[in-house]
Each structure stands twice: as C-alpha cells, then as structure tokens.
C-alpha cells in the first residue's frame, strides 16, 4: 500500500465495540508510511484508551473541542487543515446522524464541518440499526450533500458482537487501509464520487464511480474486497 506513503490521515474513532479495531488500523496505516493523527469521541474512550492510540500513532490523541495546548486553542481548525483524508472508523449510527444534521457538538463533528478534505466513513453498528430506514436516509442525504467529498467503506455482512448476523460489521482494518490506498492510487480524491450500492442475490455489490464534472458519464466496476451487502428491508 505504497499509495499511503507520506499521506496525512486523520482517524476519527466513535463509540462502539469495533473501536478496538482502530488500534490495528493505525498500525497498518503507519506501516504503509502514512502519518496518522487520531480524534476520539467520549464514547470511543469507553472502549479503547487514548494512550493506546498515542503509542501506536506517535502523536497526541485529540478529544477536546477547545484544546488549550493547540494554536490559539483552535485545534479543530488545525486538524481540519492538516488532513489529506478524514477517515472515521468506526462510524456509529449516532455519529452519522449527527454529521447529517450538521452538528458540531464535539471535536470530531466539528473537524468534519471544518475540513475541506474528503471524508471516508466505515460504518459499524447492529444489523437492525443499519437496516433502519432513518439510518439509510441519513446515509443517502450525506451522499447527496457531500457529493465527491464522501466515501463509504462497507459495512460488511457477518456475525456481530451482540450475536446477530447481518450487515453492519465494520470492515477489517486491512480492508479499510486498502480502500483508502485505492482512493489515492486511482485519483478519486481529486474529485470523484464513490457510492456503495447493495448487491442482488447471486451478484456482487458494485462500486459506482462518477465524476461531478463529466456527469452523466460514469463507469461501474466490481467492488473488490467487500462482501455482498443485502439491501435494507
């Protein structure tokens, strides 16, 4: 994943059991040569400690909206300008809802509002929460609003911590890192939009890649690494 070398990735971590996978994700991104900084929500710190992420990333972990140690106390602006890619993994249903509403009530949502960098979300939640029409409507609205600045990595389908089976699992860290590398390799971060669409029975999910400049020109390619995501009922 040499495409990640020297790239500046701001990793946002929200509250959810999948937060423990963020440690491995940081390790993989760093091994690929990326510079990684981490922003955690209060919920995320209930599942994994900032000290763990600081040790792995080699940078202080941010979680305070107004940081007295940041330049002029405006750490959210500094982080927003620093990132080449803002990657939120896991992205909980609550975080997605707040982002859709334009909320800026914590550091992570404020950075999302302030950054001009593309945002990639790796959803992670219970299968019923993912299938919930409100969640699907929030995802659709975000895609409509953010356009070429929003990317979805997953979710995957499979067994969940609660015992349920279905869509909503966060992709594994190596898959997330590979998807991020693909964005840089194919130049999608230069102004193209990726929308993950549900596959039909017996057919794989697809990734639709469209250019906001040349629309309606578009092409469709098989979605690598991601399993079939059943359409919400």
GIURHU-V385013 format. One record per helix or strand of 3 or more residues. SS is the DSSP state (@ for helix, = for strand). FROM is the first residue (numbers start at 1). TO is the last residue. Records with the same first field share a line. If there is no record, write none. Layout:
SS = FROM-TO, FROM-TO
//
This chain:
@ = 2-4, 17-31, 44-46, 50-57, 71-73, 75-82, 93-100, 107-114, 127-131, 133-149, 173-186, 188-190
= = 8-13, 35-40, 85-91, 118-123, 150-152, 156-159, 165-169, 192-197, 206-211, 218-222
//
